[in-house]
Amino acid sequence: MSAFSEAALEKKLSELSNSQQSVQTLSLWLIHHRKHSKTIVTVWYNELKKAKVSRKLTFLYLANDVIQNSKRKGPEFTDDFAPVIVDAFKHVSR
């Protein structure tokens, strides 16, 4: 797996597609780098706000996959997504 950096995450988010494989692949990468969960959630939220309308739902799919599949490894993502997830849904629903 490639090393974690904000730039690498931004690139991966820009390449994210609506396919299940794309979401799951990036989700696994994020879970692998869960020690950076606060940074990941911040970058994810900022990129969600900048994304084209057609891609916003994919960001929510990614967050869902990360939260669901990281629970076994620890509470980092559940805790870090909690403060922003409601605002993210409100943003996407506009």
N, CA, C and O atoms as CSV, one atom per row, in Angstrom:
chain,resi,resn,atom,element,x,y,z
A,1,MET,N,N,0.843,-1.185,0.000
A,1,MET,CA,C,0.000,0.000,0.000
A,1,MET,C,C,0.884,1.243,0.000
A,1,MET,O,O,1.937,1.285,0.636
A,2,SER,N,N,0.426,2.238,-0.724
A,2,SER,CA,C,1.215,3.457,-0.815
A,2,SER,C,C,1.167,4.224,0.503
A,2,SER,O,O,0.253,4.055,1.310
A,3,ALA,N,N,2.171,5.067,0.695
A,3,ALA,CA,C,2.293,5.844,1.925
A,3,ALA,C,C,1.171,6.874,2.004
A,3,ALA,O,O,0.613,7.289,0.988
A,4,PHE,N,N,0.857,7.274,3.227
A,4,PHE,CA,C,-0.196,8.259,3.428
A,4,PHE,C,C,0.359,9.669,3.372
A,4,PHE,O,O,1.398,9.968,3.959
A,5,SER,N,N,-0.346,10.524,2.660
A,5,SER,CA,C,-0.114,11.968,2.698
A,5,SER,C,C,-1.429,12.619,2.290
A,5,SER,O,O,-2.272,11.988,1.653
A,6,GLU,N,N,-1.597,13.873,2.659
A,6,GLU,CA,C,-2.818,14.580,2.262
A,6,GLU,C,C,-2.921,14.645,0.746
A,6,GLU,O,O,-4.004,14.487,0.183
A,7,ALA,N,N,-1.787,14.878,0.084
A,7,ALA,CA,C,-1.787,14.959,-1.385
A,7,ALA,C,C,-2.202,13.625,-2.005
A,7,ALA,O,O,-2.964,13.593,-2.972
A,8,ALA,N,N,-1.695,12.523,-1.442
A,8,ALA,CA,C,-2.064,11.201,-1.960
A,8,ALA,C,C,-3.558,10.950,-1.768
A,8,ALA,O,O,-4.220,10.404,-2.650
A,9,LEU,N,N,-4.082,11.351,-0.612
A,9,LEU,CA,C,-5.514,11.177,-0.346
A,9,LEU,C,C,-6.343,12.026,-1.310
A,9,LEU,O,O,-7.329,11.542,-1.865
A,10,GLU,N,N,-5.958,13.268,-1.512
A,10,GLU,CA,C,-6.684,14.134,-2.445
A,10,GLU,C,C,-6.701,13.534,-3.846
A,10,GLU,O,O,-7.720,13.576,-4.535
A,11,LYS,N,N,-5.565,12.977,-4.264
A,11,LYS,CA,C,-5.483,12.344,-5.591
A,11,LYS,C,C,-6.422,11.138,-5.664
A,11,LYS,O,O,-7.151,10.967,-6.641
A,12,LYS,N,N,-6.396,10.305,-4.621
A,12,LYS,CA,C,-7.257,9.121,-4.604
A,12,LYS,C,C,-8.736,9.517,-4.604
A,12,LYS,O,O,-9.549,8.884,-5.279
A,13,LEU,N,N,-9.084,10.556,-3.854
A,13,LEU,CA,C,-10.470,11.019,-3.849
A,13,LEU,C,C,-10.876,11.579,-5.211
A,13,LEU,O,O,-12.022,11.417,-5.630
A,14,SER,N,N,-9.954,12.228,-5.898
A,14,SER,CA,C,-10.271,12.772,-7.227
A,14,SER,C,C,-10.484,11.652,-8.246
A,14,SER,O,O,-11.191,11.836,-9.237
A,15,GLU,N,N,-9.872,10.499,-8.001
A,15,GLU,CA,C,-9.991,9.355,-8.908
A,15,GLU,C,C,-11.118,8.407,-8.511
A,15,GLU,O,O,-11.407,7.454,-9.235
A,16,LEU,N,N,-11.753,8.657,-7.378
A,16,LEU,CA,C,-12.822,7.789,-6.886
A,16,LEU,C,C,-13.984,7.762,-7.866
A,16,LEU,O,O,-14.460,8.808,-8.308
A,17,SER,N,N,-14.434,6.571,-8.200
A,17,SER,CA,C,-15.600,6.444,-9.079
A,17,SER,C,C,-16.752,5.831,-8.292
A,17,SER,O,O,-16.590,5.411,-7.146
A,18,ASN,N,N,-17.894,5.791,-8.919
A,18,ASN,CA,C,-19.100,5.316,-8.263
A,18,ASN,C,C,-19.176,3.793,-8.192
A,18,ASN,O,O,-20.162,3.256,-7.686
A,19,SER,N,N,-18.173,3.093,-8.682
A,19,SER,CA,C,-18.223,1.633,-8.665
A,19,SER,C,C,-17.942,1.101,-7.258
A,19,SER,O,O,-17.209,1.705,-6.475
A,20,GLN,N,N,-18.540,-0.028,-6.971
A,20,GLN,CA,C,-18.348,-0.665,-5.668
A,20,GLN,C,C,-16.870,-0.975,-5.441
A,20,GLN,O,O,-16.363,-0.790,-4.334
A,21,GLN,N,N,-16.180,-1.440,-6.471
A,21,GLN,CA,C,-14.766,-1.775,-6.337
A,21,GLN,C,C,-13.933,-0.543,-5.996
A,21,GLN,O,O,-13.040,-0.618,-5.152
A,22,SER,N,N,-14.207,0.569,-6.629
A,22,SER,CA,C,-13.461,1.798,-6.371
A,22,SER,C,C,-13.665,2.247,-4.926
A,22,SER,O,O,-12.706,2.601,-4.240
A,23,VAL,N,N,-14.914,2.234,-4.466
A,23,VAL,CA,C,-15.223,2.637,-3.091
A,23,VAL,C,C,-14.537,1.701,-2.097
A,23,VAL,O,O,-13.918,2.161,-1.138
A,24,GLN,N,N,-14.645,0.402,-2.322
A,24,GLN,CA,C,-14.061,-0.572,-1.392
A,24,GLN,C,C,-12.539,-0.504,-1.378
A,24,GLN,O,O,-11.925,-0.636,-0.320
A,25,THR,N,N,-11.930,-0.300,-2.529
A,25,THR,CA,C,-10.471,-0.218,-2.593
A,25,THR,C,C,-9.956,0.982,-1.805
A,25,THR,O,O,-9.011,0.860,-1.026
A,26,LEU,N,N,-10.579,2.141,-2.010
A,26,LEU,CA,C,-10.149,3.323,-1.268
A,26,LEU,C,C,-10.479,3.178,0.214
A,26,LEU,O,O,-9.704,3.616,1.064
A,27,SER,N,N,-11.601,2.577,0.528
A,27,SER,CA,C,-11.976,2.346,1.921
A,27,SER,C,C,-10.911,1.506,2.635
A,27,SER,O,O,-10.508,1.834,3.751
A,28,LEU,N,N,-10.462,0.445,2.005
A,28,LEU,CA,C,-9.412,-0.397,2.598
A,28,LEU,C,C,-8.126,0.384,2.817
A,28,LEU,O,O,-7.461,0.217,3.840
A,29,TRP,N,N,-7.773,1.237,1.860
A,29,TRP,CA,C,-6.567,2.059,1.990
A,29,TRP,C,C,-6.707,3.007,3.181
A,29,TRP,O,O,-5.770,3.174,3.962
A,30,LEU,N,N,-7.878,3.623,3.313
A,30,LEU,CA,C,-8.112,4.542,4.428
A,30,LEU,C,C,-8.063,3.817,5.766
A,30,LEU,O,O,-7.472,4.316,6.723
A,31,ILE,N,N,-8.675,2.656,5.835
A,31,ILE,CA,C,-8.658,1.882,7.077
A,31,ILE,C,C,-7.236,1.461,7.422
A,31,ILE,O,O,-6.851,1.453,8.591
A,32,HIS,N,N,-6.462,1.115,6.409
A,32,HIS,CA,C,-5.055,0.763,6.632
A,32,HIS,C,C,-4.306,1.940,7.273
A,32,HIS,O,O,-3.415,1.736,8.097
A,33,HIS,N,N,-4.667,3.152,6.896
A,33,HIS,CA,C,-4.011,4.363,7.403
A,33,HIS,C,C,-4.849,5.033,8.501
A,33,HIS,O,O,-4.847,6.258,8.622
A,34,ARG,N,N,-5.559,4.232,9.295
A,34,ARG,CA,C,-6.499,4.779,10.280
A,34,ARG,C,C,-5.845,5.633,11.353
A,34,ARG,O,O,-6.533,6.413,12.011
A,35,LYS,N,N,-4.534,5.510,11.551
A,35,LYS,CA,C,-3.884,6.375,12.541
A,35,LYS,C,C,-3.933,7.848,12.108
A,35,LYS,O,O,-3.688,8.743,12.918
A,36,HIS,N,N,-4.250,8.095,10.834
A,36,HIS,CA,C,-4.396,9.453,10.311
A,36,HIS,C,C,-5.883,9.816,10.160
A,36,HIS,O,O,-6.229,10.673,9.347
A,37,SER,N,N,-6.744,9.178,10.927
A,37,SER,CA,C,-8.190,9.314,10.701
A,37,SER,C,C,-8.683,10.756,10.795
A,37,SER,O,O,-9.554,11.151,10.020
A,38,LYS,N,N,-8.159,11.541,11.708
A,38,LYS,CA,C,-8.609,12.939,11.818
A,38,LYS,C,C,-8.303,13.706,10.533
A,38,LYS,O,O,-9.151,14.438,10.024
A,39,THR,N,N,-7.099,13.536,10.018
A,39,THR,CA,C,-6.710,14.188,8.769
A,39,THR,C,C,-7.549,13.664,7.607
A,39,THR,O,O,-7.991,14.437,6.756
A,40,ILE,N,N,-7.765,12.360,7.574
A,40,ILE,CA,C,-8.550,11.749,6.500
A,40,ILE,C,C,-9.952,12.336,6.462
A,40,ILE,O,O,-10.446,12.698,5.394
A,41,VAL,N,N,-10.594,12.434,7.617
A,41,VAL,CA,C,-11.955,12.952,7.664
A,41,VAL,C,C,-11.987,14.426,7.252
A,41,VAL,O,O,-12.894,14.851,6.537
A,42,THR,N,N,-11.012,15.197,7.697
A,42,THR,CA,C,-10.949,16.613,7.325
A,42,THR,C,C,-10.791,16.775,5.814
A,42,THR,O,O,-11.509,17.560,5.194
A,43,VAL,N,N,-9.861,16.039,5.226
A,43,VAL,CA,C,-9.640,16.118,3.774
A,43,VAL,C,C,-10.877,15.615,3.032
A,43,VAL,O,O,-11.306,16.222,2.051
A,44,TRP,N,N,-11.451,14.504,3.502
A,44,TRP,CA,C,-12.660,13.947,2.875
A,44,TRP,C,C,-13.770,15.001,2.848
A,44,TRP,O,O,-14.408,15.199,1.814
A,45,TYR,N,N,-13.999,15.668,3.961
A,45,TYR,CA,C,-15.079,16.655,4.056
A,45,TYR,C,C,-14.806,17.861,3.146
A,45,TYR,O,O,-15.712,18.352,2.471
A,46,ASN,N,N,-13.569,18.327,3.133
A,46,ASN,CA,C,-13.215,19.456,2.265
A,46,ASN,C,C,-13.377,19.094,0.789
A,46,ASN,O,O,-13.869,19.902,0.000
A,47,GLU,N,N,-12.967,17.891,0.420
A,47,GLU,CA,C,-13.090,17.452,-0.977
A,47,GLU,C,C,-14.562,17.210,-1.345
A,47,GLU,O,O,-14.966,17.465,-2.479
A,48,LEU,N,N,-15.352,16.726,-0.400
A,48,LEU,CA,C,-16.786,16.545,-0.632
A,48,LEU,C,C,-17.424,17.884,-0.986
A,48,LEU,O,O,-18.215,17.969,-1.926
A,49,LYS,N,N,-17.084,18.916,-0.243
A,49,LYS,CA,C,-17.675,20.236,-0.482
A,49,LYS,C,C,-17.271,20.788,-1.848
A,49,LYS,O,O,-18.030,21.547,-2.450
A,50,LYS,N,N,-16.078,20.415,-2.352
A,50,LYS,CA,C,-15.596,20.908,-3.645
A,50,LYS,C,C,-16.062,20.046,-4.822
A,50,LYS,O,O,-16.004,20.479,-5.973
A,51,ALA,N,N,-16.518,18.836,-4.533
A,51,ALA,CA,C,-16.826,17.866,-5.594
A,51,ALA,C,C,-18.020,18.307,-6.427
A,51,ALA,O,O,-18.889,19.043,-5.960
A,52,LYS,N,N,-18.042,17.837,-7.677
A,52,LYS,CA,C,-19.188,18.059,-8.547
A,52,LYS,C,C,-20.395,17.353,-7.930
A,52,LYS,O,O,-20.252,16.350,-7.231
A,53,VAL,N,N,-21.563,17.883,-8.195
A,53,VAL,CA,C,-22.799,17.325,-7.645
A,53,VAL,C,C,-22.908,15.830,-7.950
A,53,VAL,O,O,-23.347,15.051,-7.103
A,54,SER,N,N,-22.513,15.439,-9.143
A,54,SER,CA,C,-22.633,14.039,-9.565
A,54,SER,C,C,-21.736,13.085,-8.777
A,54,SER,O,O,-21.932,11.871,-8.830
A,55,ARG,N,N,-20.753,13.620,-8.046
A,55,ARG,CA,C,-19.807,12.774,-7.311
A,55,ARG,C,C,-20.037,12.788,-5.798
A,55,ARG,O,O,-19.439,11.987,-5.080
A,56,LYS,N,N,-20.883,13.672,-5.311
A,56,LYS,CA,C,-21.050,13.844,-3.866
A,56,LYS,C,C,-21.578,12.582,-3.186
A,56,LYS,O,O,-21.114,12.231,-2.101
A,57,LEU,N,N,-22.530,11.903,-3.797
A,57,LEU,CA,C,-23.084,10.694,-3.197
A,57,LEU,C,C,-22.007,9.615,-3.043
A,57,LEU,O,O,-22.033,8.845,-2.082
A,58,THR,N,N,-21.081,9.559,-3.968
A,58,THR,CA,C,-19.985,8.584,-3.886
A,58,THR,C,C,-19.146,8.823,-2.637
A,58,THR,O,O,-18.674,7.867,-2.021
A,59,PHE,N,N,-18.954,10.076,-2.257
A,59,PHE,CA,C,-18.217,10.386,-1.033
A,59,PHE,C,C,-18.947,9.831,0.192
A,59,PHE,O,O,-18.316,9.348,1.131
A,60,LEU,N,N,-20.280,9.905,0.176
A,60,LEU,CA,C,-21.048,9.338,1.287
A,60,LEU,C,C,-20.949,7.816,1.298
A,60,LEU,O,O,-20.861,7.207,2.364
A,61,TYR,N,N,-20.962,7.199,0.120
A,61,TYR,CA,C,-20.763,5.745,0.046
A,61,TYR,C,C,-19.415,5.363,0.667
A,61,TYR,O,O,-19.309,4.381,1.400
A,62,LEU,N,N,-18.396,6.155,0.359
A,62,LEU,CA,C,-17.062,5.884,0.893
A,62,LEU,C,C,-17.062,5.999,2.422
A,62,LEU,O,O,-16.542,5.122,3.112
A,63,ALA,N,N,-17.640,7.070,2.942
A,63,ALA,CA,C,-17.687,7.254,4.398
A,63,ALA,C,C,-18.420,6.091,5.048
A,63,ALA,O,O,-17.977,5.573,6.074
A,64,ASN,N,N,-19.530,5.678,4.464
A,64,ASN,CA,C,-20.289,4.550,4.998
A,64,ASN,C,C,-19.433,3.282,5.036
A,64,ASN,O,O,-19.400,2.581,6.048
A,65,ASP,N,N,-18.754,2.997,3.953
A,65,ASP,CA,C,-17.927,1.792,3.876
A,65,ASP,C,C,-16.812,1.830,4.917
A,65,ASP,O,O,-16.546,0.834,5.590
A,66,VAL,N,N,-16.165,2.982,5.042
A,66,VAL,CA,C,-15.070,3.128,6.017
A,66,VAL,C,C,-15.598,2.924,7.435
A,66,VAL,O,O,-15.010,2.176,8.216
A,67,ILE,N,N,-16.704,3.586,7.768
A,67,ILE,CA,C,-17.248,3.478,9.126
A,67,ILE,C,C,-17.667,2.041,9.422
A,67,ILE,O,O,-17.347,1.507,10.484
A,68,GLN,N,N,-18.377,1.417,8.494
A,68,GLN,CA,C,-18.858,0.046,8.704
A,68,GLN,C,C,-17.705,-0.942,8.870
A,68,GLN,O,O,-17.733,-1.799,9.753
A,69,ASN,N,N,-16.696,-0.815,8.015
A,69,ASN,CA,C,-15.638,-1.830,7.990
A,69,ASN,C,C,-14.473,-1.551,8.927
A,69,ASN,O,O,-13.604,-2.405,9.104
A,70,SER,N,N,-14.442,-0.370,9.527
A,70,SER,CA,C,-13.338,-0.078,10.450
A,70,SER,C,C,-13.716,-0.363,11.901
A,70,SER,O,O,-12.852,-0.339,12.777
A,71,LYS,N,N,-14.975,-0.627,12.163
A,71,LYS,CA,C,-15.427,-0.841,13.537
A,71,LYS,C,C,-14.661,-1.969,14.234
A,71,LYS,O,O,-14.374,-1.878,15.427
A,72,ARG,N,N,-14.337,-3.012,13.502
A,72,ARG,CA,C,-13.614,-4.155,14.087
A,72,ARG,C,C,-12.207,-3.773,14.535
A,72,ARG,O,O,-11.663,-4.358,15.472
A,73,LYS,N,N,-11.622,-2.782,13.853
A,73,LYS,CA,C,-10.228,-2.424,14.135
A,73,LYS,C,C,-10.103,-1.318,15.165
A,73,LYS,O,O,-9.032,-1.128,15.741
A,74,GLY,N,N,-11.179,-0.586,15.403
A,74,GLY,CA,C,-11.122,0.488,16.383
A,74,GLY,C,C,-12.137,1.565,16.087
A,74,GLY,O,O,-12.723,1.590,15.005
A,75,PRO,N,N,-12.354,2.466,17.050
A,75,PRO,CA,C,-13.414,3.474,16.926
A,75,PRO,C,C,-12.981,4.767,16.238
A,75,PRO,O,O,-13.763,5.716,16.186
A,76,GLU,N,N,-11.760,4.832,15.711
A,76,GLU,CA,C,-11.233,6.100,15.190
A,76,GLU,C,C,-12.173,6.771,14.199
A,76,GLU,O,O,-12.533,7.936,14.366
A,77,PHE,N,N,-12.565,6.038,13.174
A,77,PHE,CA,C,-13.375,6.662,12.133
A,77,PHE,C,C,-14.783,6.988,12.618
A,77,PHE,O,O,-15.332,8.031,12.261
A,78,THR,N,N,-15.367,6.118,13.420
A,78,THR,CA,C,-16.692,6.407,13.967
A,78,THR,C,C,-16.644,7.707,14.763
A,78,THR,O,O,-17.517,8.563,14.618
A,79,ASP,N,N,-15.633,7.849,15.593
A,79,ASP,CA,C,-15.485,9.055,16.418
A,79,ASP,C,C,-15.196,10.298,15.576
A,79,ASP,O,O,-15.732,11.373,15.848
A,80,ASP,N,N,-14.350,10.152,14.553
A,80,ASP,CA,C,-13.924,11.316,13.775
A,80,ASP,C,C,-14.961,11.765,12.731
A,80,ASP,O,O,-15.039,12.947,12.399
A,81,PHE,N,N,-15.751,10.816,12.220
A,81,PHE,CA,C,-16.797,11.201,11.278
A,81,PHE,C,C,-18.007,11.804,11.997
A,81,PHE,O,O,-18.742,12.591,11.402
A,82,ALA,N,N,-18.223,11.451,13.258
A,82,ALA,CA,C,-19.423,11.881,13.996
A,82,ALA,C,C,-19.682,13.387,13.916
A,82,ALA,O,O,-20.820,13.781,13.658
A,83,PRO,N,N,-18.676,14.248,14.125
A,83,PRO,CA,C,-18.972,15.692,14.108
A,83,PRO,C,C,-19.310,16.264,12.728
A,83,PRO,O,O,-19.907,17.338,12.646
A,84,VAL,N,N,-18.944,15.577,11.647
A,84,VAL,CA,C,-19.138,16.160,10.305
A,84,VAL,C,C,-20.172,15.442,9.451
A,84,VAL,O,O,-20.605,15.985,8.434
A,85,ILE,N,N,-20.578,14.244,9.833
A,85,ILE,CA,C,-21.402,13.445,8.926
A,85,ILE,C,C,-22.784,14.062,8.693
A,85,ILE,O,O,-23.302,14.005,7.578
A,86,VAL,N,N,-23.381,14.648,9.726
A,86,VAL,CA,C,-24.699,15.274,9.549
A,86,VAL,C,C,-24.588,16.461,8.587
A,86,VAL,O,O,-25.415,16.619,7.690
A,87,ASP,N,N,-23.561,17.291,8.782
A,87,ASP,CA,C,-23.354,18.421,7.868
A,87,ASP,C,C,-23.071,17.938,6.452
A,87,ASP,O,O,-23.493,18.572,5.485
A,88,ALA,N,N,-22.362,16.823,6.322
A,88,ALA,CA,C,-22.069,16.271,5.003
A,88,ALA,C,C,-23.368,15.851,4.305
A,88,ALA,O,O,-23.557,16.135,3.122
A,89,PHE,N,N,-24.252,15.184,5.028
A,89,PHE,CA,C,-25.542,14.787,4.447
A,89,PHE,C,C,-26.367,16.013,4.078
A,89,PHE,O,O,-26.987,16.041,3.015
A,90,LYS,N,N,-26.383,17.011,4.929
A,90,LYS,CA,C,-27.122,18.243,4.620
A,90,LYS,C,C,-26.562,18.898,3.362
A,90,LYS,O,O,-27.314,19.365,2.507
A,91,HIS,N,N,-25.232,18.928,3.256
A,91,HIS,CA,C,-24.573,19.525,2.086
A,91,HIS,C,C,-24.978,18.767,0.815
A,91,HIS,O,O,-25.316,19.385,-0.194
A,92,VAL,N,N,-24.945,17.442,0.864
A,92,VAL,CA,C,-25.249,16.646,-0.316
A,92,VAL,C,C,-26.728,16.764,-0.692
A,92,VAL,O,O,-27.075,16.708,-1.871
A,93,SER,N,N,-27.588,16.925,0.294
A,93,SER,CA,C,-29.023,16.984,-0.001
A,93,SER,C,C,-29.460,18.318,-0.597
A,93,SER,O,O,-30.566,18.419,-1.128
A,94,ARG,N,N,-28.614,19.339,-0.519
A,94,ARG,CA,C,-28.971,20.641,-1.099
A,94,ARG,C,C,-28.940,20.625,-2.607
A,94,ARG,O,O,-29.216,21.643,-3.241
